[in-house]
Amino acid sequence: MKLSDSGEEAWSGIRHRLDWSEGFSLIFIFSSVPAVTEIFRERLNRIYQSRVSRMECMTPDSPADLAEQIMRRVRESSSLNVMISAPLWIELSRGRGEDWDLARANLLQRLNEHRELLRNHLRRPVVLILPGGFRRQTMDLAPDLWAIREIGIEIGPSELVQEENISPQIPFPASIIPETDAAHDASLIEEWNRVRNSGNTGYEILLAGWRATQAAIALGRLEEAYEFASDILKKSRTSREMLSQSISLNYFGRAAEALGKLEEAKNAYAESLRVMRVLNENFAGDTRMLRDLSVVLNDSARISETLENLEEAEAACSESLRIMRALKKKLGDNPQTLRDLGNALDHSGRISESLGKLDAAETAYSEALEIRRALIYKFGENAQTMRDLSVSLDNSGRISETKGEFEEAEAAYSESLRVRRASREKQGGSPQVLRDLSVALNNFGRASEWFGKFDEARSSYSESLRIMRELGETLGDNPLVLRDLCIALDNFGRISESLGKLDEAETAYSECLRIRRKLKEELGDSFGALRDLAIGLEHLGSIDQKLGKIEEAKSCLEEALHLWKRFEIAFPEKEEVAANIARIGDKLALPGPPQ
């Protein structure tokens, strides 16, 4: 076995940083391919032997005292090793099972707490080998340690080739959707633009493309994201690695979905799912393959829900949830598995909610919320755990609202808003943080309305609207921003109407309707776009009636009625359609402003 071109690139990056290292430096290598890391280790050992030095290697054979063994070595580092700057190689990637995962997590937390000891006392390079796909856990468990790293690199089978030119299909160890270090980091896009035309299709090139796509979506640069995802999908199809194709298909699906290209997204997720099922057959029982299958099922469920294929969505969510429960039973309560289970529960709850199965939705949301709180209690607060908590609080609040349990809903929405204000203070005003805050403000404003706190509600809606206008200026008129802006305008229009400020309400509803017509032109006659248009037409028609603009009101209401009658033919089982047709018919029958 030998290193591939991408493997040699990874090796050069590691060696370069060690050559230039003076004193302490930290290198993370994430790999579940021992043959690759063994090549790296042997090469480094030869290099330091030639310098009349030696590399110290630690390979704990038991998780029982792993953390204490390594911390002791860190504290007792010899002056000779410091003087010759001999690296400390710590091999932690090979142990499997709950005990090993907990031991690794414990070590990372302790190293994070004692990072100054590493810097000031150890004063030599540390190379830490962790399992493939362990990057996110490392960032969550040891954020301060991660911040002082020299490099953190994922190593997969594509870094290795066989001497006999045989290229077996072995999956990458990374998860189906690798996490970026900073989702909104524009430098990830710059890096992709730098390397995309290199002609290389190795893992590092693919990873750069996936990260750039994710960053472009987070930054609202959706056309670029779609272009990046299309390019990386073409590159991955030239590879014989099936998992790289599945990952690329998922990123393409997400970029297409963000742009409103729903059929393209659906087809990409469906193909990704077929590939993942084949991989799970070939690698039966592999926990990472199962976890990745769960992720793809969640994406498939989301697009099916958007396209109103709720039975398909329910089946996908149910399968994903079964997988995650089985993985939790097998792997135990490690942070990544618990977070994935929480995500699967949130997906399942949302589909149950759409199907009117409110008790099932409430049960799923409650379990997810319990998991989010447990993760924070056990592993502390970070950006991801706090956002997950806020999402679960919103879900719990919404289901309580639907069931008429307004006090419980208000409590959940209030806590969610506090969490998201705290996140903005700590993380700044990234697009995701600002959008999350806007959502929380809308929910809290609605809760204030229930209890007659109209001024408080108007203040929340006004702040939400200001945020969405700022995002529109920053990110441009992409479908995601425009849809959120419409929600904020609708809420502001409704509270203005409740306070008797009819002209302000009309202005908000008119702007919202213009946006919804634009979205219909861009997205086509999807159910969501047409439903939103019908809602916008009814809102403006109703306020025009109150203002005595009878002809304008009639035109809007008749167009809304026509759209709902189209839905009645296409979706006869939906109770909301008949109710909306009856309500608009009553408004059209009124001679003037409705009572």
Secondary structure in CASP SS format (residue, H / E / C, confidence):
PFRMAT SS
TARGET T0000
AUTHOR 0000-0000-0000
METHOD secondary structure of the structure
MODEL  1
M C 1.00
K E 1.00
L E 1.00
S C 1.00
D H 1.00
S H 1.00
G H 1.00
E H 1.00
E H 1.00
A H 1.00
W H 1.00
S H 1.00
G H 1.00
I H 1.00
R H 1.00
H H 1.00
R H 1.00
L H 1.00
D H 1.00
W C 1.00
S C 1.00
E C 1.00
G C 1.00
F C 1.00
S E 1.00
L E 1.00
I E 1.00
F E 1.00
I E 1.00
F E 1.00
S E 1.00
S C 1.00
V C 1.00
P H 1.00
A H 1.00
V H 1.00
T H 1.00
E H 1.00
I H 1.00
F H 1.00
R H 1.00
E H 1.00
R H 1.00
L H 1.00
N H 1.00
R H 1.00
I H 1.00
Y H 1.00
Q H 1.00
S H 1.00
R C 1.00
V C 1.00
S C 1.00
R C 1.00
M C 1.00
E E 1.00
C E 1.00
M E 1.00
T C 1.00
P C 1.00
D C 1.00
S C 1.00
P C 1.00
A C 1.00
D C 1.00
L H 1.00
A H 1.00
E H 1.00
Q H 1.00
I H 1.00
M H 1.00
R H 1.00
R H 1.00
V H 1.00
R H 1.00
E C 1.00
S C 1.00
S C 1.00
S H 1.00
L H 1.00
N H 1.00
V H 1.00
M H 1.00
I C 1.00
S C 1.00
A C 1.00
P C 1.00
L E 1.00
W E 1.00
I E 1.00
E E 1.00
L C 1.00
S C 1.00
R C 1.00
G C 1.00
R C 1.00
G C 1.00
E H 1.00
D H 1.00
W H 1.00
D H 1.00
L H 1.00
A H 1.00
R H 1.00
A H 1.00
N H 1.00
L H 1.00
L H 1.00
Q H 1.00
R H 1.00
L H 1.00
N H 1.00
E H 1.00
H C 1.00
R H 1.00
E H 1.00
L H 1.00
L H 1.00
R H 1.00
N H 1.00
H H 1.00
L H 1.00
R C 1.00
R C 1.00
P E 1.00
V E 1.00
V E 1.00
L E 1.00
I E 1.00
L E 1.00
P C 1.00
G C 1.00
G C 1.00
F C 1.00
R H 1.00
R H 1.00
Q H 1.00
T H 1.00
M H 1.00
D H 1.00
L H 1.00
A C 1.00
P H 1.00
D H 1.00
L H 1.00
W H 1.00
A H 1.00
I C 1.00
R C 1.00
E C 1.00
I E 1.00
G E 1.00
I E 1.00
E E 1.00
I E 1.00
G C 1.00
P H 1.00
S H 1.00
E H 1.00
L E 1.00
V E 1.00
Q C 1.00
E C 1.00
E C 1.00
N C 1.00
I C 1.00
S C 1.00
P C 1.00
Q C 1.00
I C 1.00
P C 1.00
F C 1.00
P C 1.00
A C 1.00
S C 1.00
I C 1.00
I C 1.00
P C 1.00
E C 1.00
T C 1.00
D C 1.00
A C 1.00
A C 1.00
H C 1.00
D C 1.00
A H 1.00
S H 1.00
L H 1.00
I H 1.00
E H 1.00
E H 1.00
W H 1.00
N H 1.00
R H 1.00
V H 1.00
R C 1.00
N C 1.00
S C 1.00
G C 1.00
N C 1.00
T C 1.00
G C 1.00
Y H 1.00
E H 1.00
I H 1.00
L H 1.00
L H 1.00
A H 1.00
G H 1.00
W H 1.00
R H 1.00
A H 1.00
T H 1.00
Q H 1.00
A H 1.00
A H 1.00
I H 1.00
A H 1.00
L C 1.00
G C 1.00
R C 1.00
L H 1.00
E H 1.00
E H 1.00
A H 1.00
Y H 1.00
E H 1.00
F H 1.00
A H 1.00
S H 1.00
D H 1.00
I H 1.00
L H 1.00
K H 1.00
K H 1.00
S H 1.00
R H 1.00
T C 1.00
S C 1.00
R C 1.00
E C 1.00
M H 1.00
L H 1.00
S H 1.00
Q H 1.00
S H 1.00
I H 1.00
S H 1.00
L H 1.00
N H 1.00
Y H 1.00
F H 1.00
G H 1.00
R H 1.00
A H 1.00
A H 1.00
E H 1.00
A H 1.00
L C 1.00
G C 1.00
K C 1.00
L H 1.00
E H 1.00
E H 1.00
A H 1.00
K H 1.00
N H 1.00
A H 1.00
Y H 1.00
A H 1.00
E H 1.00
S H 1.00
L H 1.00
R H 1.00
V H 1.00
M H 1.00
R H 1.00
V H 1.00
L H 1.00
N H 1.00
E H 1.00
N H 1.00
F C 1.00
A C 1.00
G C 1.00
D C 1.00
T H 1.00
R H 1.00
M H 1.00
L H 1.00
R H 1.00
D H 1.00
L H 1.00
S H 1.00
V H 1.00
V H 1.00
L H 1.00
N H 1.00
D H 1.00
S H 1.00
A H 1.00
R H 1.00
I H 1.00
S H 1.00
E H 1.00
T H 1.00
L C 1.00
E C 1.00
N C 1.00
L H 1.00
E H 1.00
E H 1.00
A H 1.00
E H 1.00
A H 1.00
A H 1.00
C H 1.00
S H 1.00
E H 1.00
S H 1.00
L H 1.00
R H 1.00
I H 1.00
M H 1.00
R H 1.00
A H 1.00
L H 1.00
K H 1.00
K H 1.00
K H 1.00
L H 1.00
G C 1.00
D C 1.00
N C 1.00
P H 1.00
Q H 1.00
T H 1.00
L H 1.00
R H 1.00
D H 1.00
L H 1.00
G H 1.00
N H 1.00
A H 1.00
L H 1.00
D H 1.00
H H 1.00
S H 1.00
G H 1.00
R H 1.00
I H 1.00
S H 1.00
E H 1.00
S H 1.00
L C 1.00
G C 1.00
K C 1.00
L H 1.00
D H 1.00
A H 1.00
A H 1.00
E H 1.00
T H 1.00
A H 1.00
Y H 1.00
S H 1.00
E H 1.00
A H 1.00
L H 1.00
E H 1.00
I H 1.00
R H 1.00
R H 1.00
A H 1.00
L H 1.00
I H 1.00
Y H 1.00
K H 1.00
F H 1.00
G C 1.00
E C 1.00
N C 1.00
A H 1.00
Q H 1.00
T H 1.00
M H 1.00
R H 1.00
D H 1.00
L H 1.00
S H 1.00
V H 1.00
S H 1.00
L H 1.00
D H 1.00
N H 1.00
S H 1.00
G H 1.00
R H 1.00
I H 1.00
S H 1.00
E H 1.00
T H 1.00
K C 1.00
G C 1.00
E C 1.00
F H 1.00
E H 1.00
E H 1.00
A H 1.00
E H 1.00
A H 1.00
A H 1.00
Y H 1.00
S H 1.00
E H 1.00
S H 1.00
L H 1.00
R H 1.00
V H 1.00
R H 1.00
R H 1.00
A H 1.00
S H 1.00
R H 1.00
E H 1.00
K H 1.00
Q H 1.00
G C 1.00
G C 1.00
S C 1.00
P H 1.00
Q H 1.00
V H 1.00
L H 1.00
R H 1.00
D H 1.00
L H 1.00
S H 1.00
V H 1.00
A H 1.00
L H 1.00
N H 1.00
N H 1.00
F H 1.00
G H 1.00
R H 1.00
A H 1.00
S H 1.00
E H 1.00
W H 1.00
F C 1.00
G C 1.00
K C 1.00
F H 1.00
D H 1.00
E H 1.00
A H 1.00
R H 1.00
S H 1.00
S H 1.00
Y H 1.00
S H 1.00
E H 1.00
S H 1.00
L H 1.00
R H 1.00
I H 1.00
M H 1.00
R H 1.00
E H 1.00
L H 1.00
G H 1.00
E H 1.00
T H 1.00
L H 1.00
G C 1.00
D C 1.00
N C 1.00
P H 1.00
L H 1.00
V H 1.00
L H 1.00
R H 1.00
D H 1.00
L H 1.00
C H 1.00
I H 1.00
A H 1.00
L H 1.00
D H 1.00
N H 1.00
F H 1.00
G H 1.00
R H 1.00
I H 1.00
S H 1.00
E H 1.00
S H 1.00
L C 1.00
G C 1.00
K C 1.00
L H 1.00
D H 1.00
E H 1.00
A H 1.00
E H 1.00
T H 1.00
A H 1.00
Y H 1.00
S H 1.00
E H 1.00
C H 1.00
L H 1.00
R H 1.00
I H 1.00
R H 1.00
R H 1.00
K H 1.00
L H 1.00
K H 1.00
E H 1.00
E H 1.00
L H 1.00
G C 1.00
D C 1.00
S C 1.00
F H 1.00
G H 1.00
A H 1.00
L H 1.00
R H 1.00
D H 1.00
L H 1.00
A H 1.00
I H 1.00
G H 1.00
L H 1.00
E H 1.00
H H 1.00
L H 1.00
G H 1.00
S H 1.00
I H 1.00
D H 1.00
Q H 1.00
K H 1.00
L C 1.00
G C 1.00
K C 1.00
I H 1.00
E H 1.00
E H 1.00
A H 1.00
K H 1.00
S H 1.00
C H 1.00
L H 1.00
E H 1.00
E H 1.00
A H 1.00
L H 1.00
H H 1.00
L H 1.00
W H 1.00
K H 1.00
R H 1.00
F H 1.00
E H 1.00
I H 1.00
A H 1.00
F C 1.00
P C 1.00
E C 1.00
K C 1.00
E H 1.00
E H 1.00
V H 1.00
A H 1.00
A H 1.00
N H 1.00
I H 1.00
A H 1.00
R H 1.00
I H 1.00
G H 1.00
D H 1.00
K H 1.00
L H 1.00
A H 1.00
L C 1.00
P C 1.00
G C 1.00
P C 1.00
P C 1.00
Q C 1.00
END
